[in-house]
Amino acid sequence: MAVLNVTKENFAEIRASEKPVLLDFYADWCGPCRMVSPIVDEIAKEHSEFTVGKVNVDDQPELAAAFRVSSIPMLTVMKNGAVTAHAVGARPKSAILDMLKG
């Protein structure tokens, strides 16, 4: 499945997903974000049991504020509409998958 571009307009639909949701809060100018981005893309392609989306904090300041993003990259996992895990900073693929499965 492809990575979804998450905006305030489609967030309610993504939040309502029956699958666990991985959100990658990022900015184009952020070096560590560029390191995490291909890993998030791989997870989306390899694991159809998850909904994977990216939130550009520069384009979506309301979502960034709602999730209290203070540093990027920030990865957030949601299940049944509630945040179950989050991590700030670059993470290896195995750690991201552990967050999703945990």
C-alpha positions as CSV (number, residue, x, y, z in Angstrom):
1,M,0.0,0.0,0.0
2,A,1.2,3.5,-0.8
3,V,2.0,6.1,1.9
4,L,-0.8,8.5,2.4
5,N,-0.4,12.2,2.4
6,V,-2.1,13.2,5.7
7,T,-3.9,16.6,5.9
8,K,-6.4,18.1,8.2
9,E,-9.0,17.4,5.5
10,N,-8.4,13.6,5.4
11,F,-7.2,13.0,9.0
12,A,-10.5,11.8,10.4
13,E,-10.7,9.1,7.8
14,I,-7.2,7.9,8.5
15,R,-7.8,8.1,12.3
16,A,-10.8,5.8,11.8
17,S,-8.8,3.1,10.1
18,E,-9.4,-0.4,11.5
19,K,-5.6,-1.1,11.0
20,P,-2.9,0.3,13.2
21,V,-1.8,3.7,11.8
22,L,1.8,4.9,11.5
23,L,2.2,8.7,11.1
24,D,5.5,10.2,10.2
25,F,5.7,13.9,11.1
26,Y,8.4,15.5,8.9
27,A,9.6,18.5,7.0
28,D,11.4,18.6,3.7
29,W,14.3,20.6,5.1
30,C,15.0,18.1,7.9
31,G,18.0,15.8,7.4
32,P,17.0,13.0,9.9
33,C,13.5,13.1,8.3
34,R,15.1,12.3,5.0
35,M,16.7,9.3,6.6
36,V,13.5,8.0,8.1
37,S,11.3,8.6,5.0
38,P,12.5,5.6,2.9
39,I,12.1,3.3,5.9
40,V,8.5,4.5,6.3
41,D,8.0,4.0,2.5
42,E,9.3,0.4,2.8
43,I,7.0,-0.4,5.7
44,A,4.0,0.9,3.7
45,K,4.9,-1.3,0.8
46,E,5.8,-4.5,2.8
47,H,3.1,-4.4,5.5
48,S,-0.5,-4.0,4.2
49,E,-1.7,-4.7,7.7
50,F,-0.8,-1.1,8.6
51,T,-2.1,2.3,7.4
52,V,1.0,4.5,6.8
53,G,0.8,8.3,6.4
54,K,3.1,11.3,6.4
55,V,2.4,14.7,7.8
56,N,4.4,17.6,6.5
57,V,4.5,19.9,9.6
58,D,5.1,23.0,7.5
59,D,2.0,22.4,5.5
60,Q,-0.1,21.0,8.3
61,P,0.6,23.1,11.4
62,E,-2.8,22.3,13.0
63,L,-2.1,18.6,13.0
64,A,1.5,19.2,14.2
65,A,0.0,21.2,17.1
66,A,-2.7,18.7,17.8
67,F,0.0,16.0,18.2
68,R,2.3,18.3,20.2
69,V,5.2,17.9,17.7
70,S,8.1,19.7,19.2
71,S,10.9,18.0,17.2
72,I,11.0,16.0,14.0
73,P,11.0,13.4,12.7
74,M,8.3,12.2,15.1
75,L,6.7,8.8,14.5
76,T,3.3,8.2,16.1
77,V,1.3,4.9,16.2
78,M,-2.5,5.0,16.6
79,K,-4.8,2.1,17.2
80,N,-8.6,2.5,17.3
81,G,-8.1,6.3,17.0
82,A,-5.9,6.6,20.1
83,V,-2.1,7.2,20.2
84,T,-0.4,4.1,21.6
85,A,3.2,5.0,20.9
86,H,5.5,7.8,19.6
87,A,9.2,8.3,19.1
88,V,11.2,11.4,18.3
89,G,14.3,11.2,16.1
90,A,15.5,8.7,13.5
91,R,14.8,5.1,14.2
92,P,15.8,1.9,12.5
93,K,13.1,-0.1,10.7
94,S,13.0,-2.8,13.4
95,A,12.2,-0.2,16.1
96,I,9.4,1.3,14.0
97,L,7.9,-2.2,13.4
98,D,8.2,-2.9,17.1
99,M,6.2,0.2,17.8
100,L,3.5,-0.9,15.4
101,K,3.3,-4.4,16.6
102,G,3.6,-3.6,20.3
